[in-house]
Amino acid sequence: MVLIHFIFELFKISIQSAIYSSIIFFSVLSIVKPKPGSLLYFFKKRQALTWISSWVVISFGLFFFMFSYKGDHGLGDSARIPIGHHREIHQIDLLSYVKPKNNGAIYIYEFIITDDYVYGKLDKYNIELNQNYFVYDLKSNAIQLFDQATSFKYFLTSKNLDQESPYQTFDDHYNRYWNGWRFWLLP
């Protein structure tokens, strides 16, 4: 599955870079009238070489962006959402998790993402944990676990975090972040 997704991404990058190269190439040549002897005049006379060169440069740029913090959305059965402070939420085989410092993977079920916190309900897959709720502090990369809703809500109130919005699953957050313009304009 990973290989098929990777091949799809390479195909998507090649199409996107061809479109971006064409837009840039024809925009520059239609706006600017190059003087003989200038660099743009050289590129205008060798249009195929110019277009192919820009296509290659843009393709490499999009390929490297695909593996960057803001561009990596996962391959195959794995998925990820960047959530700020160079932290991310991962999902593999339908299990969503975060990796705070000094802890292993903490599996989460439904949650809310804010600028500095991710908080919500823990997944039942956390067999060794008896807690039901979590607050993941993105700045400090630390997680705090709660077993009762009252202590959890008290903590949310002390940090002025929203308690009215419904918690959403990883798939809901993933679709909101990666679909739309990011799907069409980025690899």
LINPE-V473076 format. One record per backbone hydrogen bond with DSSP energy under -0.5 kcal/mol. CO is the residue of the C=O (numbers start at 1). NH is the residue of the N-H. If there is no record, write none. Layout:
CO_NH + CO_NH
This chain:
1_5 + 2_6 + 3_7 + 4_8 + 5_9 + 6_10 + 7_11 + 8_12 + 9_13 + 10_14 + 11_15 + 12_16 + 13_17 + 14_18 + 15_19 + 16_20 + 17_21 + 18_22 + 19_23 + 20_24 + 21_25 + 22_26 + 23_27 + 24_28 + 25_29 + 26_30 + 27_31 + 28_32 + 32_34 + 35_38 + 38_42 + 39_43 + 40_44 + 41_45 + 42_46 + 44_47 + 46_50 + 47_51 + 48_52 + 49_53 + 50_54 + 51_55 + 52_56 + 53_57 + 54_58 + 55_59 + 56_60 + 57_61 + 58_62 + 59_63 + 60_64 + 61_65 + 62_66 + 63_67 + 64_67 + 65_68 + 68_72 + 71_73 + 73_80 + 75_78 + 77_93 + 79_91 + 81_89 + 84_87 + 87_83 + 87_84 + 89_81 + 90_97 + 91_79 + 92_95 + 94_96 + 95_92 + 96_108 + 97_90 + 98_106 + 100_103 + 105_107 + 106_98 + 107_123 + 108_96 + 110_121 + 111_168 + 112_114 + 112_119 + 116_138 + 116_139 + 117_114 + 118_136 + 119_112 + 120_134 + 121_109 + 121_110 + 123_126 + 125_127 + 126_129 + 132_122 + 133_146 + 134_120 + 135_137 + 135_144 + 136_118 + 136_138 + 137_141 + 137_142 + 141_101 + 142_137 + 144_135 + 146_132 + 146_133 + 148_152 + 149_153 + 150_154 + 151_155 + 152_156 + 153_157 + 154_158 + 155_159 + 156_161 + 157_160 + 168_111 + 169_173 + 170_174 + 171_175 + 172_176 + 173_177 + 174_178 + 175_179 + 179_182 + 180_184 + 181_185 + 182_186
